[in-house]
Amino acid sequence: MSLSASQKSIIKASIPFLEKNGVELTSNFYSFMLENHPEVRPFFNKAHQISKAQPKILAFSLNAYAKNIDDITPLKGFVRQIVEKHVGLQVKPQHYDIVGSCLLQTMKKMLGDAATDEFIEAWKVAYYDLANILIQLEKERYAEELQQLKNSWPGFADAHVDKIVQETPLIKSVYFKLDDEKATISDFYPGQYIGLRLSTDGGETFQSREYSISNELEGPSSIKSSNSFRISVKRIEGGVVSNYIHDTLKVGDKLRITSPFGKLTEPWLKSTDETERAKPVNVFVGGIGITPNVSITEHFLKMGNPVKLFLSNADINSRVFGQWVSRISEQYPKQLQVKEFITEPAATDLQTSANHQIHYGRRLEQQDLDFITKENVNDFQYFMVGPVPYMQFLHEILGSKGVNPNVINSEEFAPVHV
């Protein structure tokens, strides 16, 4: 059912309310829904509710949708980000009914008499118009991954912890194998992630999270050698799941995992333009954002692309996969350049080489990217993964050099950012 002209007018008239009260509305909505519908709790991170990150995203989404109600084409990129998050968490069509019902009830409670029958009906139609777009796109993504990835499976599969490695004081790697001994772990595209569902309280409640696959394409942690997915998790202050993984999770523990999802390298994989595919690659990594870039970096090196890898960490304890960096630096001395930035001064000097530099006591700065100019800005491929402030900083620098943000393949280690 499509919106009528009068209903669109009602949606547009809601914009001042959404701009002023959007976060309050969405915070109330999440509180109401999570209290009354425990079946959707696994999809939501408590920390993101406390920080208001999730309510802010939904408030932005509602306001942006209202402003573009005549033509949502400008929201296409944002919608795709939402879809990719949803498929990793295994959101299904029935969950949209719960969200819609709770959102409309919250609107009615907050607006009182202003929430007329016509107002509620207009927002109901608008919500389901958007929900149906998301449902269809998610249906296509589920089917696409099952068709393209060898040995993939629908939904969550039973799995167990096969190995745990303490990489640094702050980071642990966890290896998962499927419970079915005859099953083979799915293939994955460089940079993809898996969804996890586990209980942190003995089965009373369940949590869902998405973690990048940190397996190498070659070497001891490759899927071929271990038949297991590896994720590498940084302990986050107040993080329910990250602290559970660090403090409680042990070998043999049961949980459920999805097949891989994620589109970081999809533009390259689907491109038929050999000139574009052969361009040098700039990979920017903030902290634990290294996890998907292990496979991305190795992929481009194996394909013959020149690669510049920029690694930024706050301190030595945040630096992970140092042996891997050294190995690929030695393996590709002419093809790969690595520049590391460690904010804290050096406690001990790490091993470097001619194509592997480490800068202590400072962050990545604009001068480090002077090799990118307005003249050659389109001669590179760009990949970027890290926390929101890091991503914003890099987008500003690259934007000042003329890099079109639409050509940057990026992923934030946070909720979809607005």
TORKOL-4160 file (C-alpha; in steps of 0.2 Angstrom, whole numbers, padded with zeros to 4 digits, m for minus):
418
<pt num="1" X="0000" Y="0000" Z="0000"/>
<pt num="2" X="0007" Y="0017" Z="m0005"/>
<pt num="3" X="0006" Y="0033" Z="0004"/>
<pt num="4" X="m0008" Y="0045" Z="m0002"/>
<pt num="5" X="m0004" Y="0064" Z="m0005"/>
<pt num="6" X="m0012" Y="0068" Z="0011"/>
<pt num="7" X="m0003" Y="0055" Z="0021"/>
<pt num="8" X="0014" Y="0061" Z="0014"/>
<pt num="9" X="0009" Y="0079" Z="0020"/>
<pt num="10" X="0006" Y="0071" Z="0037"/>
<pt num="11" X="0023" Y="0063" Z="0037"/>
<pt num="12" X="0032" Y="0079" Z="0031"/>
<pt num="13" X="0022" Y="0089" Z="0045"/>
<pt num="14" X="0030" Y="0077" Z="0058"/>
<pt num="15" X="0048" Y="0083" Z="0054"/>
<pt num="16" X="0049" Y="0097" Z="0067"/>
<pt num="17" X="0043" Y="0085" Z="0080"/>
<pt num="18" X="0056" Y="0072" Z="0075"/>
<pt num="19" X="0070" Y="0085" Z="0074"/>
<pt num="20" X="0066" Y="0091" Z="0092"/>
<pt num="21" X="0060" Y="0075" Z="0100"/>
<pt num="22" X="0067" Y="0061" Z="0089"/>
<pt num="23" X="0080" Y="0053" Z="0101"/>
<pt num="24" X="0067" Y="0054" Z="0116"/>
<pt num="25" X="0054" Y="0045" Z="0105"/>
<pt num="26" X="0066" Y="0031" Z="0099"/>
<pt num="27" X="0073" Y="0029" Z="0117"/>
<pt num="28" X="0056" Y="0027" Z="0123"/>
<pt num="29" X="0052" Y="0015" Z="0109"/>
<pt num="30" X="0067" Y="0004" Z="0113"/>
<pt num="31" X="0063" Y="0003" Z="0131"/>
<pt num="32" X="0045" Y="m0002" Z="0128"/>
<pt num="33" X="0049" Y="m0015" Z="0114"/>
<pt num="34" X="0063" Y="m0023" Z="0124"/>
<pt num="35" X="0053" Y="m0024" Z="0140"/>
<pt num="36" X="0038" Y="m0032" Z="0131"/>
<pt num="37" X="0046" Y="m0042" Z="0117"/>
<pt num="38" X="0060" Y="m0053" Z="0124"/>
<pt num="39" X="0061" Y="m0062" Z="0107"/>
<pt num="40" X="0069" Y="m0047" Z="0099"/>
<pt num="41" X="0082" Y="m0043" Z="0113"/>
<pt num="42" X="0096" Y="m0054" Z="0105"/>
<pt num="43" X="0097" Y="m0041" Z="0091"/>
<pt num="44" X="0101" Y="m0026" Z="0102"/>
<pt num="45" X="0117" Y="m0021" Z="0111"/>
<pt num="46" X="0113" Y="m0015" Z="0128"/>
<pt num="47" X="0128" Y="m0004" Z="0128"/>
<pt num="48" X="0122" Y="0005" Z="0112"/>
<pt num="49" X="0105" Y="0008" Z="0121"/>
<pt num="50" X="0114" Y="0016" Z="0136"/>
<pt num="51" X="0125" Y="0027" Z="0125"/>
<pt num="52" X="0110" Y="0032" Z="0115"/>
<pt num="53" X="0119" Y="0026" Z="0099"/>
<pt num="54" X="0105" Y="0015" Z="0093"/>
<pt num="55" X="0091" Y="0028" Z="0097"/>
<pt num="56" X="0101" Y="0041" Z="0088"/>
<pt num="57" X="0102" Y="0031" Z="0073"/>
<pt num="58" X="0084" Y="0027" Z="0072"/>
<pt num="59" X="0079" Y="0045" Z="0076"/>
<pt num="60" X="0090" Y="0050" Z="0061"/>
<pt num="61" X="0082" Y="0037" Z="0050"/>
<pt num="62" X="0064" Y="0042" Z="0054"/>
<pt num="63" X="0069" Y="0061" Z="0051"/>
<pt num="64" X="0078" Y="0057" Z="0035"/>
<pt num="65" X="0064" Y="0046" Z="0029"/>
<pt num="66" X="0051" Y="0059" Z="0032"/>
<pt num="67" X="0062" Y="0072" Z="0023"/>
<pt num="68" X="0063" Y="0061" Z="0008"/>
<pt num="69" X="0046" Y="0053" Z="0008"/>
<pt num="70" X="0043" Y="0059" Z="m0010"/>
<pt num="71" X="0059" Y="0050" Z="m0016"/>
<pt num="72" X="0070" Y="0039" Z="m0005"/>
<pt num="73" X="0083" Y="0037" Z="m0018"/>
<pt num="74" X="0096" Y="0048" Z="m0008"/>
<pt num="75" X="0094" Y="0036" Z="0006"/>
<pt num="76" X="0099" Y="0021" Z="m0004"/>
<pt num="77" X="0117" Y="0020" Z="0003"/>
<pt num="78" X="0111" Y="0021" Z="0021"/>
<pt num="79" X="0097" Y="0008" Z="0018"/>
<pt num="80" X="0110" Y="m0004" Z="0011"/>
<pt num="81" X="0121" Y="m0002" Z="0027"/>
<pt num="82" X="0105" Y="m0006" Z="0037"/>
<pt num="83" X="0102" Y="m0022" Z="0026"/>
<pt num="84" X="0119" Y="m0028" Z="0029"/>
<pt num="85" X="0118" Y="m0026" Z="0047"/>
<pt num="86" X="0101" Y="m0035" Z="0048"/>
<pt num="87" X="0107" Y="m0050" Z="0038"/>
<pt num="88" X="0122" Y="m0053" Z="0049"/>
<pt num="89" X="0110" Y="m0053" Z="0064"/>
<pt num="90" X="0097" Y="m0064" Z="0055"/>
<pt num="91" X="0083" Y="m0051" Z="0056"/>
<pt num="92" X="0067" Y="m0059" Z="0048"/>
<pt num="93" X="0051" Y="m0052" Z="0042"/>
<pt num="94" X="0041" Y="m0056" Z="0057"/>
<pt num="95" X="0052" Y="m0045" Z="0068"/>
<pt num="96" X="0046" Y="m0029" Z="0058"/>
<pt num="97" X="0029" Y="m0032" Z="0064"/>
<pt num="98" X="0035" Y="m0030" Z="0082"/>
<pt num="99" X="0045" Y="m0015" Z="0078"/>
<pt num="100" X="0031" Y="m0006" Z="0069"/>
<pt num="101" X="0018" Y="m0010" Z="0082"/>
<pt num="102" X="0029" Y="m0004" Z="0096"/>
<pt num="103" X="0035" Y="0012" Z="0087"/>
<pt num="104" X="0017" Y="0017" Z="0083"/>
<pt num="105" X="0011" Y="0014" Z="0101"/>
<pt num="106" X="0026" Y="0025" Z="0107"/>
<pt num="107" X="0021" Y="0039" Z="0095"/>
<pt num="108" X="0003" Y="0038" Z="0101"/>
<pt num="109" X="0008" Y="0039" Z="0119"/>
<pt num="110" X="0021" Y="0053" Z="0117"/>
<pt num="111" X="0009" Y="0064" Z="0106"/>
<pt num="112" X="m0007" Y="0061" Z="0115"/>
<pt num="113" X="m0022" Y="0069" Z="0106"/>
<pt num="114" X="m0010" Y="0075" Z="0092"/>
<pt num="115" X="m0009" Y="0057" Z="0087"/>
<pt num="116" X="m0025" Y="0056" Z="0077"/>
<pt num="117" X="m0031" Y="0041" Z="0068"/>
<pt num="118" X="m0026" Y="0049" Z="0052"/>
<pt num="119" X="m0008" Y="0052" Z="0059"/>
<pt num="120" X="m0006" Y="0035" Z="0065"/>
<pt num="121" X="m0012" Y="0027" Z="0049"/>
<pt num="122" X="0000" Y="0038" Z="0039"/>
<pt num="123" X="0015" Y="0033" Z="0049"/>
<pt num="124" X="0009" Y="0014" Z="0048"/>
<pt num="125" X="0008" Y="0015" Z="0029"/>
<pt num="126" X="0025" Y="0024" Z="0028"/>
<pt num="127" X="0033" Y="0012" Z="0040"/>
<pt num="128" X="0027" Y="m0004" Z="0031"/>
<pt num="129" X="0032" Y="0004" Z="0014"/>
<pt num="130" X="0050" Y="0005" Z="0021"/>
<pt num="131" X="0049" Y="m0011" Z="0030"/>
<pt num="132" X="0044" Y="m0020" Z="0014"/>
<pt num="133" X="0059" Y="m0013" Z="0005"/>
<pt num="134" X="0071" Y="m0019" Z="0018"/>
<pt num="135" X="0063" Y="m0036" Z="0019"/>
<pt num="136" X="0065" Y="m0038" Z="0000"/>
<pt num="137" X="0083" Y="m0032" Z="0000"/>
<pt num="138" X="0087" Y="m0044" Z="0015"/>
<pt num="139" X="0078" Y="m0058" Z="0006"/>
<pt num="140" X="0089" Y="m0056" Z="m0009"/>
<pt num="141" X="0105" Y="m0054" Z="0002"/>
<pt num="142" X="0101" Y="m0071" Z="0011"/>
<pt num="143" X="0099" Y="m0080" Z="m0006"/>
<pt num="144" X="0114" Y="m0072" Z="m0014"/>
<pt num="145" X="0126" Y="m0078" Z="0000"/>
<pt num="146" X="0119" Y="m0095" Z="m0001"/>
<pt num="147" X="0121" Y="m0096" Z="m0019"/>
<pt num="148" X="0139" Y="m0089" Z="m0020"/>
<pt num="149" X="0148" Y="m0095" Z="m0005"/>
<pt num="150" X="0152" Y="m0114" Z="m0005"/>
<pt num="151" X="0146" Y="m0124" Z="0010"/>
<pt num="152" X="0136" Y="m0109" Z="0017"/>
<pt num="153" X="0120" Y="m0112" Z="0027"/>
<pt num="154" X="0104" Y="m0103" Z="0031"/>
<pt num="155" X="0101" Y="m0095" Z="0048"/>
<pt num="156" X="0112" Y="m0100" Z="0063"/>
<pt num="157" X="0121" Y="m0117" Z="0064"/>
<pt num="158" X="0127" Y="m0125" Z="0080"/>
<pt num="159" X="0145" Y="m0123" Z="0083"/>
<pt num="160" X="0158" Y="m0124" Z="0097"/>
<pt num="161" X="0174" Y="m0115" Z="0103"/>
<pt num="162" X="0189" Y="m0125" Z="0096"/>
<pt num="163" X="0203" Y="m0114" Z="0102"/>
<pt num="164" X="0206" Y="m0098" Z="0111"/>
<pt num="165" X="0222" Y="m0087" Z="0109"/>
<pt num="166" X="0227" Y="m0073" Z="0120"/>
<pt num="167" X="0234" Y="m0061" Z="0106"/>
<pt num="168" X="0238" Y="m0046" Z="0118"/>
<pt num="169" X="0232" Y="m0041" Z="0135"/>
<pt num="170" X="0216" Y="m0033" Z="0127"/>
<pt num="171" X="0213" Y="m0045" Z="0112"/>
<pt num="172" X="0208" Y="m0063" Z="0111"/>
<pt num="173" X="0206" Y="m0074" Z="0096"/>
<pt num="174" X="0192" Y="m0087" Z="0096"/>
<pt num="175" X="0191" Y="m0101" Z="0083"/>
<pt num="176" X="0174" Y="m0109" Z="0080"/>
<pt num="177" X="0170" Y="m0126" Z="0072"/>
<pt num="178" X="0153" Y="m0133" Z="0067"/>
<pt num="179" X="0146" Y="m0146" Z="0078"/>
<pt num="180" X="0142" Y="m0157" Z="0063"/>
<pt num="181" X="0159" Y="m0166" Z="0061"/>
<pt num="182" X="0155" Y="m0169" Z="0042"/>
<pt num="183" X="0151" Y="m0151" Z="0039"/>
<pt num="184" X="0164" Y="m0140" Z="0031"/>
<pt num="185" X="0166" Y="m0121" Z="0036"/>
<pt num="186" X="0159" Y="m0110" Z="0023"/>
<pt num="187" X="0170" Y="m0101" Z="0011"/>
<pt num="188" X="0171" Y="m0082" Z="0013"/>
<pt num="189" X="0175" Y="m0066" Z="0003"/>
<pt num="190" X="0189" Y="m0055" Z="0010"/>
<pt num="191" X="0183" Y="m0043" Z="0023"/>
<pt num="192" X="0167" Y="m0053" Z="0028"/>
<pt num="193" X="0160" Y="m0056" Z="0045"/>
<pt num="194" X="0150" Y="m0069" Z="0054"/>
<pt num="195" X="0135" Y="m0067" Z="0066"/>
<pt num="196" X="0136" Y="m0075" Z="0083"/>
<pt num="197" X="0122" Y="m0079" Z="0095"/>
<pt num="198" X="0127" Y="m0084" Z="0113"/>
<pt num="199" X="0121" Y="m0083" Z="0131"/>
<pt num="200" X="0131" Y="m0074" Z="0144"/>
<pt num="201" X="0120" Y="m0079" Z="0158"/>
<pt num="202" X="0118" Y="m0097" Z="0157"/>
<pt num="203" X="0104" Y="m0098" Z="0145"/>
<pt num="204" X="0092" Y="m0085" Z="0152"/>
<pt num="205" X="0095" Y="m0072" Z="0138"/>
<pt num="206" X="0104" Y="m0073" Z="0122"/>
<pt num="207" X="0115" Y="m0060" Z="0113"/>
<pt num="208" X="0119" Y="m0057" Z="0095"/>
<pt num="209" X="0135" Y="m0049" Z="0088"/>
<pt num="210" X="0144" Y="m0048" Z="0072"/>
<pt num="211" X="0163" Y="m0051" Z="0071"/>
<pt num="212" X="0174" Y="m0049" Z="0056"/>
<pt num="213" X="0183" Y="m0065" Z="0051"/>
<pt num="214" X="0201" Y="m0063" Z="0055"/>
<pt num="215" X="0207" Y="m0079" Z="0046"/>
<pt num="216" X="0222" Y="m0077" Z="0035"/>
<pt num="217" X="0221" Y="m0083" Z="0017"/>
<pt num="218" X="0237" Y="m0093" Z="0019"/>
<pt num="219" X="0246" Y="m0099" Z="0035"/>
<pt num="220" X="0241" Y="m0107" Z="0051"/>
<pt num="221" X="0225" Y="m0098" Z="0054"/>
<pt num="222" X="0218" Y="m0100" Z="0037"/>
<pt num="223" X="0201" Y="m0109" Z="0035"/>
<pt num="224" X="0210" Y="m0122" Z="0024"/>
<pt num="225" X="0222" Y="m0127" Z="0037"/>
<pt num="226" X="0210" Y="m0127" Z="0052"/>
<pt num="227" X="0192" Y="m0128" Z="0045"/>
<pt num="228" X="0187" Y="m0115" Z="0058"/>
<pt num="229" X="0182" Y="m0097" Z="0058"/>
<pt num="230" X="0193" Y="m0085" Z="0068"/>
<pt num="231" X="0187" Y="m0069" Z="0076"/>
<pt num="232" X="0198" Y="m0058" Z="0086"/>
<pt num="233" X="0189" Y="m0048" Z="0100"/>
<pt num="234" X="0195" Y="m0033" Z="0110"/>
<pt num="235" X="0189" Y="m0031" Z="0128"/>
<pt num="236" X="0178" Y="m0016" Z="0128"/>
<pt num="237" X="0174" Y="m0007" Z="0145"/>
<pt num="238" X="0156" Y="m0011" Z="0149"/>
<pt num="239" X="0154" Y="m0023" Z="0134"/>
<pt num="240" X="0143" Y="m0037" Z="0139"/>
<pt num="241" X="0149" Y="m0049" Z="0125"/>
<pt num="242" X="0167" Y="m0044" Z="0124"/>
<pt num="243" X="0170" Y="m0046" Z="0143"/>
<pt num="244" X="0161" Y="m0063" Z="0143"/>
<pt num="245" X="0172" Y="m0069" Z="0129"/>
<pt num="246" X="0188" Y="m0063" Z="0138"/>
<pt num="247" X="0183" Y="m0069" Z="0156"/>
<pt num="248" X="0171" Y="m0084" Z="0154"/>
<pt num="249" X="0171" Y="m0092" Z="0136"/>
<pt num="250" X="0181" Y="m0108" Z="0135"/>
<pt num="251" X="0186" Y="m0121" Z="0123"/>
<pt num="252" X="0171" Y="m0133" Z="0120"/>
<pt num="253" X="0157" Y="m0120" Z="0124"/>
<pt num="254" X="0142" Y="m0120" Z="0112"/>
<pt num="255" X="0135" Y="m0106" Z="0102"/>
<pt num="256" X="0127" Y="m0103" Z="0085"/>
<pt num="257" X="0135" Y="m0094" Z="0070"/>
<pt num="258" X="0130" Y="m0088" Z="0053"/>
<pt num="259" X="0138" Y="m0090" Z="0036"/>
<pt num="260" X="0148" Y="m0075" Z="0031"/>
<pt num="261" X="0141" Y="m0059" Z="0026"/>
<pt num="262" X="0148" Y="m0041" Z="0021"/>
<pt num="263" X="0152" Y="m0031" Z="0006"/>
<pt num="264" X="0168" Y="m0023" Z="0009"/>
<pt num="265" X="0177" Y="m0030" Z="m0006"/>
<pt num="266" X="0161" Y="m0033" Z="m0017"/>
<pt num="267" X="0164" Y="m0018" Z="m0029"/>
<pt num="268" X="0181" Y="m0026" Z="m0033"/>
<pt num="269" X="0174" Y="m0043" Z="m0034"/>
<pt num="270" X="0160" Y="m0038" Z="m0046"/>
<pt num="271" X="0170" Y="m0026" Z="m0057"/>
<pt num="272" X="0174" Y="m0032" Z="m0074"/>
<pt num="273" X="0185" Y="m0016" Z="m0077"/>
<pt num="274" X="0203" Y="m0024" Z="m0077"/>
<pt num="275" X="0211" Y="m0006" Z="m0076"/>
<pt num="276" X="0200" Y="m0002" Z="m0060"/>
<pt num="277" X="0204" Y="m0019" Z="m0053"/>
<pt num="278" X="0223" Y="m0017" Z="m0055"/>
<pt num="279" X="0224" Y="0000" Z="m0046"/>
<pt num="280" X="0235" Y="0001" Z="m0031"/>
<pt num="281" X="0226" Y="m0001" Z="m0014"/>
<pt num="282" X="0227" Y="0010" Z="0001"/>
<pt num="283" X="0221" Y="0001" Z="0017"/>
<pt num="284" X="0217" Y="0012" Z="0032"/>
<pt num="285" X="0215" Y="0002" Z="0049"/>
<pt num="286" X="0211" Y="0009" Z="0066"/>
<pt num="287" X="0214" Y="m0003" Z="0081"/>
<pt num="288" X="0204" Y="m0019" Z="0080"/>
<pt num="289" X="0199" Y="m0014" Z="0063"/>
<pt num="290" X="0213" Y="m0025" Z="0057"/>
<pt num="291" X="0202" Y="m0040" Z="0058"/>
<pt num="292" X="0194" Y="m0040" Z="0041"/>
<pt num="293" X="0209" Y="m0032" Z="0033"/>
<pt num="294" X="0220" Y="m0047" Z="0036"/>
<pt num="295" X="0211" Y="m0056" Z="0022"/>
<pt num="296" X="0208" Y="m0040" Z="0012"/>
<pt num="297" X="0227" Y="m0036" Z="0012"/>
<pt num="298" X="0232" Y="m0054" Z="0008"/>
<pt num="299" X="0219" Y="m0054" Z="m0006"/>
<pt num="300" X="0226" Y="m0039" Z="m0015"/>
<pt num="301" X="0244" Y="m0044" Z="m0013"/>
<pt num="302" X="0240" Y="m0061" Z="m0020"/>
<pt num="303" X="0231" Y="m0053" Z="m0035"/>
<pt num="304" X="0247" Y="m0042" Z="m0038"/>
<pt num="305" X="0240" Y="m0025" Z="m0033"/>
<pt num="306" X="0253" Y="m0013" Z="m0025"/>
<pt num="307" X="0247" Y="m0011" Z="m0007"/>
<pt num="308" X="0250" Y="0003" Z="0006"/>
<pt num="309" X="0244" Y="m0003" Z="0023"/>
<pt num="310" X="0241" Y="0011" Z="0037"/>
<pt num="311" X="0239" Y="0004" Z="0055"/>
<pt num="312" X="0235" Y="0015" Z="0069"/>
<pt num="313" X="0234" Y="0010" Z="0087"/>
<pt num="314" X="0233" Y="0019" Z="0104"/>
<pt num="315" X="0247" Y="0008" Z="0112"/>
<pt num="316" X="0256" Y="m0008" Z="0111"/>
<pt num="317" X="0243" Y="m0018" Z="0120"/>
<pt num="318" X="0230" Y="m0013" Z="0106"/>
<pt num="319" X="0242" Y="m0019" Z="0092"/>
<pt num="320" X="0238" Y="m0037" Z="0086"/>
<pt num="321" X="0244" Y="m0048" Z="0072"/>
<pt num="322" X="0262" Y="m0041" Z="0073"/>
<pt num="323" X="0269" Y="m0058" Z="0067"/>
<pt num="324" X="0257" Y="m0058" Z="0052"/>
<pt num="325" X="0263" Y="m0040" Z="0048"/>
<pt num="326" X="0281" Y="m0045" Z="0048"/>
<pt num="327" X="0278" Y="m0061" Z="0038"/>
<pt num="328" X="0269" Y="m0052" Z="0024"/>
<pt num="329" X="0281" Y="m0038" Z="0024"/>
<pt num="330" X="0295" Y="m0050" Z="0021"/>
<pt num="331" X="0285" Y="m0060" Z="0008"/>
<pt num="332" X="0280" Y="m0045" Z="m0002"/>
<pt num="333" X="0295" Y="m0032" Z="0000"/>
<pt num="334" X="0292" Y="m0023" Z="m0016"/>
<pt num="335" X="0273" Y="m0024" Z="m0017"/>
<pt num="336" X="0269" Y="m0019" Z="0001"/>
<pt num="337" X="0272" Y="m0004" Z="0011"/>
<pt num="338" X="0267" Y="m0004" Z="0029"/>
<pt num="339" X="0266" Y="0012" Z="0040"/>
<pt num="340" X="0261" Y="0010" Z="0058"/>
<pt num="341" X="0256" Y="0024" Z="0070"/>
<pt num="342" X="0257" Y="0020" Z="0089"/>
<pt num="343" X="0250" Y="0035" Z="0099"/>
<pt num="344" X="0260" Y="0031" Z="0115"/>
<pt num="345" X="0279" Y="0033" Z="0115"/>
<pt num="346" X="0289" Y="0017" Z="0112"/>
<pt num="347" X="0292" Y="0006" Z="0127"/>
<pt num="348" X="0302" Y="m0006" Z="0117"/>
<pt num="349" X="0306" Y="m0005" Z="0098"/>
<pt num="350" X="0297" Y="m0017" Z="0087"/>
<pt num="351" X="0306" Y="m0025" Z="0072"/>
<pt num="352" X="0305" Y="m0016" Z="0056"/>
<pt num="353" X="0311" Y="m0017" Z="0038"/>
<pt num="354" X="0314" Y="m0006" Z="0023"/>
<pt num="355" X="0295" Y="m0007" Z="0018"/>
<pt num="356" X="0288" Y="m0008" Z="0036"/>
<pt num="357" X="0290" Y="0009" Z="0046"/>
<pt num="358" X="0283" Y="0011" Z="0064"/>
<pt num="359" X="0280" Y="0029" Z="0070"/>
<pt num="360" X="0279" Y="0031" Z="0089"/>
<pt num="361" X="0271" Y="0045" Z="0099"/>
<pt num="362" X="0260" Y="0051" Z="0086"/>
<pt num="363" X="0244" Y="0048" Z="0075"/>
<pt num="364" X="0242" Y="0046" Z="0057"/>
<pt num="365" X="0242" Y="0064" Z="0050"/>
<pt num="366" X="0238" Y="0073" Z="0034"/>
<pt num="367" X="0256" Y="0074" Z="0029"/>
<pt num="368" X="0257" Y="0055" Z="0028"/>
<pt num="369" X="0245" Y="0055" Z="0014"/>
<pt num="370" X="0254" Y="0068" Z="0003"/>
<pt num="371" X="0256" Y="0055" Z="m0010"/>
<pt num="372" X="0238" Y="0057" Z="m0014"/>
<pt num="373" X="0235" Y="0072" Z="m0024"/>
<pt num="374" X="0220" Y="0080" Z="m0033"/>
<pt num="375" X="0229" Y="0074" Z="m0049"/>
<pt num="376" X="0231" Y="0056" Z="m0044"/>
<pt num="377" X="0216" Y="0054" Z="m0032"/>
<pt num="378" X="0207" Y="0042" Z="m0044"/>
<pt num="379" X="0222" Y="0031" Z="m0047"/>
<pt num="380" X="0219" Y="0021" Z="m0030"/>
<pt num="381" X="0207" Y="0010" Z="m0022"/>
<pt num="382" X="0202" Y="0014" Z="m0004"/>
<pt num="383" X="0198" Y="0003" Z="0011"/>
<pt num="384" X="0195" Y="0009" Z="0028"/>
<pt num="385" X="0189" Y="0001" Z="0044"/>
<pt num="386" X="0190" Y="0007" Z="0062"/>
<pt num="387" X="0181" Y="0017" Z="0076"/>
<pt num="388" X="0170" Y="0032" Z="0071"/>
<pt num="389" X="0182" Y="0046" Z="0076"/>
<pt num="390" X="0196" Y="0038" Z="0066"/>
<pt num="391" X="0184" Y="0036" Z="0051"/>
<pt num="392" X="0178" Y="0054" Z="0052"/>
<pt num="393" X="0196" Y="0060" Z="0052"/>
<pt num="394" X="0201" Y="0050" Z="0037"/>
<pt num="395" X="0185" Y="0055" Z="0027"/>
<pt num="396" X="0189" Y="0073" Z="0030"/>
<pt num="397" X="0207" Y="0071" Z="0025"/>
<pt num="398" X="0203" Y="0061" Z="0009"/>
<pt num="399" X="0188" Y="0073" Z="0005"/>
<pt num="400" X="0200" Y="0088" Z="0005"/>
<pt num="401" X="0211" Y="0079" Z="m0008"/>
<pt num="402" X="0195" Y="0076" Z="m0019"/>
<pt num="403" X="0192" Y="0058" Z="m0015"/>
<pt num="404" X="0174" Y="0054" Z="m0018"/>
<pt num="405" X="0166" Y="0046" Z="m0002"/>
<pt num="406" X="0156" Y="0034" Z="m0013"/>
<pt num="407" X="0172" Y="0025" Z="m0019"/>
<pt num="408" X="0179" Y="0022" Z="m0001"/>
<pt num="409" X="0175" Y="0004" Z="0004"/>
<pt num="410" X="0172" Y="0007" Z="0023"/>
<pt num="411" X="0165" Y="m0002" Z="0038"/>
<pt num="412" X="0164" Y="0006" Z="0056"/>
<pt num="413" X="0166" Y="m0004" Z="0071"/>
<pt num="414" X="0150" Y="0003" Z="0079"/>
<pt num="415" X="0132" Y="0004" Z="0075"/>
<pt num="416" X="0128" Y="0011" Z="0058"/>
<pt num="417" X="0134" Y="0029" Z="0060"/>
<pt num="418" X="0124" Y="0045" Z="0056"/>
